[in-house]
């Protein structure tokens, strides 16, 4: 069998599997062997990876301002000159898992005012829809151990229009689209560089790197290529015992680094580059007119290459270095640079390193790892997937792998300031994240996006882990456990949300994700499940104590990750005195209780002590699910769940917005099989007692029918059998939630009939907005008033499959609503999956809906198969919106492909 992998630009890899006789044992998959070695602690194949962030400027960690103005305090203009405190950034970057050293790529087209060392974009107040990157690069490939990776970037040959992008976006209103780099015309006539970087590991700490620069223009051109090696600055902050400075030396075509923990690290290139050295220290004179630590500061290489300044160390020593290549490339031609990044000796590592093999050995590693990657993914992606679907799934997984970032943030130290720096303003001690002083992050974590969101987010991470588990369940499990460790989880039991506000409340999906990962991993790692459950008991208690103000089992929670879904900010003070009781908050908690029930049932097979925990969460689910009806969240006339504003005088105001808030209760469902009840008689007895003595809970725990094995099973569901058909009629209505590309987050009925309510003399409204938000809520950079979001779609599809497991083919509903066509719930789940997948696949005209009217992405052979994974999608035409690069939760499309084509 031959596996053919096609890359944009016409490049193909072919891996041939030879026929074997029945007596031949199949050879083990090398990548799976590497994963097993890493999980067992035998060889740390994950030690080096793409853990270098693509944006450290504009982050909370680097913000020492009084009022938390992160974008202003550390802007893009400072990034080339100012040493970072907490972590580094760069393009196509790799580093070790402690970020002792960093490797990244810098480019210069000969006309830009600065080197292209990092991606450019607008801050939160710069874009008319919030922060937005203004560059085009892609993660084409990566194995889980990063034994093979490919990165791609398109760099204009004309001067990069920094000022134009800033000025035009500043003039655009919220009802206008973002002004993007492609809109400037800079890619017209194909005058750009296609830069590809391939990585192949010869060992856990030996990487072969092939940089390919292709001139797509019709004239010969020159490109400066500067592979960088540098040490993260840990010495400038005045911390006791942490002032030791590593050393980097330029010798011919190599950079040799010495570090007392890492040892000796070597970057060697072929050809005859010029080594340039400076120090990874702040240019205080440029920024503030003050003397700095070094006469050759961080921007020394930039100034030397761009202006010819004498800003690099003539002694060729420092802590930041580059190998400077000047490549003349004919029209339509390409040039390649071979590099080898190697840990050549343990500490002290002072002997001269041997020459790096950049010839036959280099080629052998590169070709072997590429072939092994093809073999690995042939075992992951089903044969029934189309070639286009396989390409999409592989790039989605690559984005998840490249999204793993080193994240360092000691909140106590950040609040107090460093001895070597000016003390932070006193107000910071009572401002952002001041209640999270216990947190001390020093880990590699899956980020939502390495540029737009270069910090972990709790509920996003849960969705990442479901897809990551398809290729690296060990890493997925470690990630879920990490946020529950004592240096993350708040002493009161709250899971940190994200660095802009650790105390914000994200939906409680950690238990759901842990069960999914446990199942994908084969359902064997009961120790993992037990460790997760022990910590989640604390978190569940936090929810009950903090987010159920009335003690009536209906929950608040705030915006719960859904930003502007309601008429007002659900996390801010209400416009009138009262409490907002939320359908999604209550649905999330009902789902949480069922997830913990399912965990307890699994664990009780090995430890009968968990039976008590199972009965506890069975009861708690019943209380929560029934309260949604008794407390007025369910509107029987509309057949929908609504948030309810309970006023101080006891009256209530239903907020009749038909949004995903009212659909999420569908996710709170599970089955109790006869086998389970037989093995856990205490649980069965408690269920029977409830039905006898608490008949008011029968609607949420009483449904029963024969299962596929001919034995009785029970349905526990916040949406009972009678309500589920009526609610699905809303959800599957093309005039409401059902789009050609999945489920909208707001009913399209609100296009003609916006919801409005007057509170405290002020009117608040919600209308259908299928694209980017016209509201300033949450900075305007996110919209839940109509677009399609992958994570909520994924949850609702999973819920449909859970209901299908109970009802089988006996329950068929009209799909789409009013079509006259009846389908089973599994068939509907399959079709919804196919609609979401079709956002990315080429249609009959060869166009991908995610790229909308962007002709370059739709038709150009060098662009059309490079896939972005946007934040969300237009509710009517499927065009990608929001963070338009590599949002990890959208990589769920890979899981949909693997499930649908299995």
N, C-alpha and C positions, 0 to 999 in steps of 0.2 A: 504494500500500500504506500502511496506517496502522498504526503501532506504538503500542499502548496500554500504558502503564506504570501499574500500580495501587499506591498507597501506602496504608499503614494509615490508617484513619479515613475511607476513602471517596474520598480525593483521587486524581484521575487526571491523567496527562499524555498528550496525544495528539500524535504527530509524524507528519505525512503526507508520504509520498514521492510526488511526481507522476510520471505516466507520461512517458516520453521517446520521441522518435522514434529509429530506429536510428542516425541521423546525429549525434544529440546525445551528446557525451562526458559520462560521469557526473562530477558535481562531486566534487572530492576531499573526503574525510572531514576536517573541521576538526581533530578531536582527533588524528588520525594525523599531520596536518601539524604540529601543535604538538609531538608527540613527535619527529618528524624534525628540527624546528628545534632542539629541546633536545639531541638526540643529536649534531647537527652543530655545536653551540656557537654557533648563530646567535641564538637567543633562549632564555634560561634559564627555561623554563616551570616547572621544578621548584624554582626558587629559594625560593619561598614554598610552604609546605604544612602539613599537620597534624602538624608535627614536635615539638609541645609535649607532653611526657609527661603522663600522668594520675596518676602517683605518682613523686615523687622522694624523699619521706620513706621511711625504713625500707630504704634501699638501701645496698649496700656502699660506694658512692662517698661517701656522706654519713656513713659510720660511722668515727669516729676513736677508738673505744673500744679498750681493751687486748685484750679477748678476742673481738672480732668480734660483739658483740651488737647488730646493726644495728637491729632492731625497737625495742629499748629506747633506744638512743642518740639516735635521731631519730624519735620517735613522731608520730602524727597530731596530737596536741594541740600540738606545737611548730610544725607546718607553717605555720600562718597568721602566726606571729610570728618565724620564724627564716629568715634568708636562706640559700638553698642555695648550696653551693660549686660544684657541677659542672653542674647543669642545673635548669631550672624545671619546674613542673607547673601544671595547670589543666584546666578543663572546656571541651570543644568548641574546643580551642586550636589556633592556628596561630602560626608564627614563620618567620623566614628560616632558611636552612640553616646559619647560624653562630649562631643563636639570639641575635642582637644585641637584637632586640625580641621581645616576646611579646604575643599577643592571646588573651584567654580570657573566659569568661562566668562571672559570679557571680550568685546568686539569693538572695532572702530572703523567706520566707513570712510574716514578721511575728511568728513565735512561736519559731523555733529560737534556741538560745543563740549561734550563730555564723552568719555567712554561709556559704552553700553555694558554696565556691570550688573544692573538689576532692572527688572521690569518697571516701566513707568505707568502711573495711573493717577486718578484724582481722589482726593480725600473725601471724607464724609460730607464736607460742605462745598466740594468742588464740582461734583456731578449734579445734574438736575434731578437725578434719582438716587443720590447717595454715592458712596465710594464705587469706583469702577476702574478696572485695569484697561489700559489702552494699547495692548500689544497682542500678538498672536503667536502662541506656542502650544505644543501638544506633547502629551506623554503617550508614545506609541506602543511601548512594551515594557514589561518588567515581570520577572519571576518573583515569587514570594521572598526568596533569599537574596534577591538583587544580584544573582549570578549573571543575569543578562538584562540589560535595560537599553531603551532607545528614547531619545529626546529630540524634538524638532522645533525650530524657530525660524520665522521669516522676518528678516531684518532689512528695512528699506535702504537703498543705495543713496537716495537723496537725503538731505538734512531732516532729521526726525522733527516733526512739527510740534514740539513741546508747547510753545506759547499759543499756537493756534488751537490746540485741544483744550487748553485751559480757558482761553477767552471765549470760544464759541459755546462751550458747555455752560459757562457762567451766564450767558445771555439766554439760554433756553429755559422755558418754563416746564412745570411738571407734566403738562399735557402734551409735551413734545418728546420725541425720542432722544436718546443719548447721541451725541456726536462722537463717532468712533474713528479710529485710525483709518479704516478702509474708506470712510467718507471723504477724507482729504484728497483722495486720488493718488496717493503716494505709491500705490502698487500698480498704477496704470503702466502698460507696456512691459510688464513683468520685470521692472527694474528693482530687483530685490535679491538678497542672498538667502538661499535655503540652507540652513545650518543644521546638521544632524550630528548628534553625539551618541556613540554606541559604547556601552560598558560591558566588559566580560571579566568575571573573577577567575583568576588562576588558583586562588586560595582565599580564605576569609579576609586576608589583609594584603591582597595583591590584585590590582585591577588593571586590565588592559583597556585603554580608552582610544577610540578612533573618532576624530573630528573630521567631518566632511563638509566643505563649503562649496556650494554650487552657485555659479553666477547665472541667474535666470534671465538677465538682460541681454540686449542685442549688441552690446559693446563690451570690450575688455574693461576690467575694473580691478581695483586693489582693495583688499580687506586686511586689516590688522587683526590678528587673532592672538589673544593673551590668556592662555590657561594660567590660573592663579592657584597658589598654595599659600595658606596663611594660618596662623594660630589665633584662636578666639582669645580676645583680651580678657585675661583674668587677673592681671597684675596692677592695673591702674586705679583700683578702687580703695586702696588703703586698708584692706582686710588683714588682720593679724596672720602672719605666716603664709600669705598668699601673694607676695610681691615678687616672686621669682619669675624671671623673663626667659621664655624659650628662645631658641636661636635658629635662624634660617640663613643659609649661605647659597649664593649662586656660583656654580662651577660649570662653565661651558654650556652644555645643553641640559643642565640639570639643576634642580633646587633640592638641597639637602637640609632637612630639619632635625633638630635635636630637642627632645622634651623628656624631662625626668620621670614621667609616668608612661608616656607612649613609647619612648625609645627613639629610634631613628626612622624617619619617614623620607622617602625619596619620590620626587616627580622628575622623570626624565623624558625628553622628547627626541624625536628624530630630526634630522636636518641640522641647521645652524641658527637656532633662535638666540636672541640676546637676553640674558637674565637681568631683570630689573628688580631692585629691592628697596623697600621702605619699611616703615613701622606701622603696625596696626594701632596707632594712637591718634587722638583727635588733633586736627589742625585748628587749635584754639585761636591762632592769629587770624585766620580767614574768617572764622565764625564770630568771634567776639573781640578781636584786637588784643588778645592776651598771649603771653608766652606759653608754649606747649612743652610737652615732655620730650619731643624728638624734633631734630632739625629736618627730618624726612618723614612727615606724618602720613596718615592713611591715604590721602589723595595724591601722594607723590608720583605714583605711576601714571595716574590720570593726567596730571599737569605736564609730566615729561613727554608723554606720547602726543598729547593734543597740541601743546604749545612749545615743546622743546625745552621747557624749564629744567634747571639743574636741581631737581627735587627728588632724585633717587640717589641712594647711597653709593658713592664711587667705590667704596670698599666691598660692595655687593654683600652686605649683611643686613639683617633686619628681622621682622616678624611677619612680613607680608611680601610675597614675591610673585613674579610672573615671568613666563617665557614668552618673549615678544617675537611673533612671526609676522612677516609682511608678505602676503600672498598676492601675486599677480595672476589673475584668472581670465582666460579668454571668454568671449561671449559664448554662453551655453556650455562652458566647461566647468570642471570642478578640480579641487585640490584636497589632499588629505594630510592630516597630521596624526602621527602615532605617539601616544603617551603611555607611560606606565607609572602608576601610583602604587607604591609598595612600602610596607613596614619592613625595613631591611635588618633591624637589630633591636633587641630589647635594651632597656636602659643599662648603662649610660649611652651606648650606641655612638661612640666617637670615632671609630675606625672608618676609613673611606669605604662607602658601599660599592659592591661590584657593579659592573655595567648591567643595565637592564636589557633583557632580550626584547628587541623590537622588530625581530625578523620572523623566522619560521615558527618559533615558539609562540610569539604573539598571534600569528595567524591561526595556529592550531587551537589556542584558547578561544579566540573569537568565534571561529566556525563551530567548535564543539558546543559552546554555551548556547549559541543561536539554535543549533539543531536540537539540543536538549530542551530548550524553551518550547520549541515547536512540538516536541513529543509530549511535554508536560501538559500543554494546553489542549492537545488532541485528546488527552484523557479527561479533561475538564469540560470542554464544550461538546455537547452531543453532536453526533454525526448528522442528525436530522436538521440541525440549524443551517440556514442558508449561509453562503460565503459572506454576505453582507452582515448577517447577524453575528457570525463568528468574529468578524473584524470589530464590530461594535462591542461585543462582550469582552474581547481581549483588551481593547483600549480602555474600556470602563474599569477593568481590573488593574490595568497599568496605572490609571489615575489614582486609584486607591493606594497602590504600592508607593507611588511617588508622593502621595499626600502624607506619608509618615514623616514627622518632623521632630527634631530635638526641641524640647520645650523646657526652659529653665525659668523659674519664677519663685523666689523666696519672698512671700508677701510681707512678713515681718521686717525683713531687711529693706524691702522696697519702701515700706511706710516710714521707717526710721532714717533711711538714707545711709550712705557709705561714709566711712571716716575720711576718705580722700576727696570727697565732694561736698559742696555746700549743702547744709541741711535743708530738707524739703520744707515747704510752707507748713505751718502748724495745722492748718485746716485739713490737711490730708489725713491726719490721725483720726478724723471723724467722717471722712468722705468715702470715696469709692473703695469697696472691698476691705474697709477697716475692721469689719467683724470676722474676716477670714485670715487673721494673723497667723493661724496654725499652719497654713498651706505652704508647702515647700516642694515644688515640682522640679524634677530633674530626670526627665524620661523622654523616650521616643513615643509620640502619640499620633494617632490618626487625626488629621485636621480636616475641617470641612472644605477648605481650599487653601493652597499654599500662598496665595496672594490676597484674595478678597477676605478670607477668614483664617489668618495664620495663627489660630489658637483653637484649642479643642472646645467643643460644645457638647454637653452631656447627651441630649437626645439625638443629635446628629450622629455622634459616635456609636450609639446603639444600632442605628441603621447601617453604618459602615460595617460594623462587625458581622452582620448577617451575610453581607456579600463577601467580606474578607474570609469568612469561614469556609467558603467554597474552595479556596486555594490554600489557606493557612489557618486552620482552626486553632492552632497553638497560640498564634499572635492574637487572634480574635478573643480568645478566652482571657489572655493576659490583659488585654485592653479593658474588658468589662470588669475584671477584678481590680484594676489599677484605681479607677475612680471611687472604689469602695474602700480603699486602704485608708488608714488613719491619718495620713498626711494629705489626703484629699477630702474625704467625707468629714463634714462639720461635726464637732462633738455632739450637736443636737440631732444629728441624723440626716441633715440635708446634703444632697449631692450637689457639688458646685456646677453652676450653669455654664459660664464662659467668662473670660477675663474682663469684659466690659462691666459685668456685674455678676459676680459669683453667686450672689444671693437671689438673683432672678429665679423664677420657678419654671423649670422645663417639665414637659409631660413625663410621667413615671413609666418609661418604656424599657428600663433596664432589665426587669424580670422577663418581659416578653422576648427581648433580644437574647438573653441568656438561655432561655428554653429553645429558641431557634438554633442557636449555635450548638447547644448540646445535641440537638436532633441531627443537625448537619454532620456533626463529628461522629455520628454513629450511636449516640445515646449510651456511652460507656463511662464517661468521666463523671462519676457521681461525686467525687471529691470537689471538682470544680463547682458543681451545682450546689453542694452543701455550703461551700465557702461564700458563694454569691448570696445564698438565702440568709445566712446568718447576718450579713451586713444589711440586706434589704429589710429585714425585720425592724432594724433601727429606722430606716428611711420611711417605711410604711407608717410607723408610729409617729414620726415627725409630721407626715401628711395629716394623720388623724387629729393630732394635737394642734397643729398650726393652721390648717386650711379647711376646717369644718367649724366655722365660727359659732353656729347655732347648736352644734352637737346633734344635728338631725340627720346626719349621714348624706347630706348633699354638700358639695365642695365648691370652694372658690379656686384660687390659684393664680389669678391674673391672666396675662395674655397667653400663657402656656405655649409659647413658641409660634402662635398664630398671628402675631403682630396686630395688624389693623383690621382684623376680621369683624369687629363689632363697631357700633356707632361712636364709641369713645374708647380711650385707652383703658383696657381692663386692669392694667397694673397700677394706674395712677389713682389718686383720690377721686371718688365718685362725685359727679356734679350735684348730688343731693345726698342727704344723710340716709344710710342704709347699707345693705350688703348685696353684692351681686353673686347669686348662686348660679353656677355654670353647668350647662349640660355636658360640655366636654370634660371639665374637671371631674364631674361625677362619673361620667363614662370611663375616663382614664382610671379612676380609683376602683370602679367595679372590675375593670380588666385586670388591674394590678392584683386585686384580691384573688381572682381566678388564676392568674399566673402563679401566685404563691401557693394556691391550692394544688395546681398541677405539679409544682416542684415538690411539695410535701408528699404527694401520692407516689411520685417516682422514688423519692428518697426512702419512703416507708417500706419499700420492698427490701431494703438493706438494713434499715434501722427502724424498728417499730415505734420508737419514741416520736417519730414525725407524724404519727396518726393524730395526736392531739393538735398539732399545728394544722393539719388538714381540716379537721372539724372546725377549728377557729376561723379559718379563711372561708370555708363554706358558709358559715353563719354570717360573717362580716359581708360577704358578697350579697347575701340575701337582704341584709339590712339596707345596703347602698342601693341595690337595684330597685327594691320596692319603694324606697324613699323618693326616687326620681319621679314616681307616679303620684305618691301621696302629697309631695311637696310642690306639685304643679309644673314640673319641667316638661312633662309630656302633654301635648295639646291634642286631644283625641279628635277634634274637629279637623284640624290641619294634618293630622297624622305625622307629627314632627316634634322633635325635642327643641326647646328654646331656653336660652338663659332667662332668668327671672330676677328682676331687681326688687328685693324685699325692703320696703321703706320702714322708717323708724316707727310709724304708727301702726305697723302690722299689715298694711295693704301691700299688694304686689303688682308689679308692672312687667308683663311678659314682653321680652324684646323679640318680636316675631321676625327675626332675620333668618331666612332659610340658608344656612351656611353649613360648612363641614362640621361645625360645632354640634349640629343636630344629627349628623350621620355617625360620628365617632362612637356613640353608645353601641353600635352594631359590633364593634370589636370586642365587647365584653361578653364572650361566649366560650363555653367548653362543654365536653360530654363526660358523663360518668357511665362507664360501661358496666355490664353485669360482672365482668371479671374483676374490675376494680372494687366494686361493692362486696364481692365475695371474699376477696383478699383482705379488705379492710372493713370488717363487719361493724366496727364502731361508727364509721362514717355512714354506712347504710342505715344503722339504727338512728343516728341523729337526723338523717334526712327524713326517715319515716316519722320521727317525733315531730319535726317541723310541720310536715304536711298534716299531721293529725291535730296538733295543738296551736299551730300558727297558720291557719289556712289562707291568711292574707298574703302569704309569700308564694302561694301555689303558682301564680302566673310566671314567676321568674325561676322556680326550681322544680315545677311539677310536670312539665312536658315529658312524655315518654313514648317510645315506640320500639319496635324490634329492629335490631341492627343487622348488618350483613351476615353475622354469624347465627341469626335466628334467635338471639337472646335480647332481653330488654336492656335499653339504655336510657339515660336521663339527659335532658338538655338543661344546662344552667345558662341563662342568657338574660341580659338586661332588656333586650328586645324580644318579647315573647312571640310564640308562633303566630298569633293573630296580628300583632303589630308589625312583624317583620315584612309581611307581604305588602302592607300599606306603606311602610317607610321605603321599601325598595321601589315601589311605584313612583315615588318622588325622585329617588336617586337615579333611576334608570330612564328618566324622562329627558329627551333631547332638548325640551324647552326649559329644563331646569338644570340638572347636574351633568347629564351625559353629553360629552363632546365626542367628536370623531377620534380624539386623541387621549381619552381618559375621562376622569371625573373632575369637574370644576370645583372650586372651593366655595363658590357662592352661586345660588340659583340664578340662571339667566332671566328668570321671571322678574328679578329686581332691576333689569334694564329699563323696562317701561314703568315699573312700580317700585321705585326706591323706598326703602323703609326709613321712616323718620320718627323721632320722638322728642318732645320738649320736656326738659328737666331743668329745674332751677331757673326758668326763664330763658333758657338757651336751647336752640334746636340742634339735634344731632342726627345725621343721616348716613345711610349706607346704600350705595347703588352698585350695580354690576360693572366692574372694571376688568375686562379680560386681559389687560396687558399690565404695564407698569403703573404704580400707584400715582394718583393725583393728590393724595393726602400727604400731609407732613408728618403723620403719626409714625413713630419709629424711624425718623429721618428720611422717610420716603424711599428707602432702598429695598423694600420688600412689600409684597402685596398678596393678601389673602382674600381679596374681594372679587374673585372670578378666575384667576389663572389655575392651571393644573400643577399640582405639586406631587412629586413622586412618592414621598414617604407616606402621606395620608392615603393615596391610591393603593399603595402596597399593603397597608394595614387593612383596608376595606376588602381588597381581593383575598387576603388571608382569612378574613372573617367569613366571606362567602364560602370558602373551602371548608371552614369549620362547620358552618350550617349544612353544607352539602354532605359532610360526613355523617350528620345526624339524619337528615331527611332523605338522603339518597336521591333516586330519580322520581320519588313520589311527589316532591314539591317542584312544580314548574310555574314560573311567573312570566308575564308578558315582557318581552325584551326585543327592542326598546318599548317603553310604555306606549300604548295605543297602536302598536304595530300589528297586533293580532297573532304574533309569533310567540309560542311558548318555548321556554328553554329551562333546562335544569340549572341549578346554582353553579355547578362545576363548569357548565358550558358558558355561563355568563362570566365567571372568573377567567376562563381562557380567553374569551373575546376582549374583556377589559385589558388583559395582559397584552394581547396582540395590538390593541389600540395604542397602548403606551410604547410598545416596541416600535410601532410605525412612526413615532416621533422622529426616530433616528434613521430608519431604513429608507432607501430610495424608493420613490413611488413610480408609477407607470411612466412618468416623464423624466425619471432619473433625478428627482429633486428630493432633498431631505427636509421635512417640515421644520426642523429646528432652525434651519438657516433662513427661513422666511424669504424676504426679497433681496438678500445679499447675493448678488449674481456670482461674485467671485467664488464664494463657497459652494454655490450650487452647480456651477458648470466647469470651473477650471480643473483640469486633471491633476494639478499639483496641490489643490486645496480640498477637493470635494470628498476625499476619503479620510481626511483628518477630522476626527470627531471631537466636538466639544460636549460637555455635560453640564448644561446651564442650570441655574438655580431653580427656575420654574418655567412654565410655558404658557403661551397665549391661549386663553380659554376657548377660542373659536378656530384659530388656524394653526396652533401648535408651535409657533415660532419661539425660540429660546429667549429668555428674559432674565433680568437680574444679573447675578454674578455669572458671567458668560465664559467660563473657563472649565473648571473641573470640580464641581461641587460633589463631595463624596456621596451624599444621599442619593443623587441622581444615578450613581453607579448601580443602584438597585435594578436598573434595566438589565444588567448582566444576570442577576438572579432570576428575573422574569424569563429571560431567554433560556436559561438552563432548566427552569421548571417546565416551561411550555413545550420545549423540544426534547425533553428527557425520554 
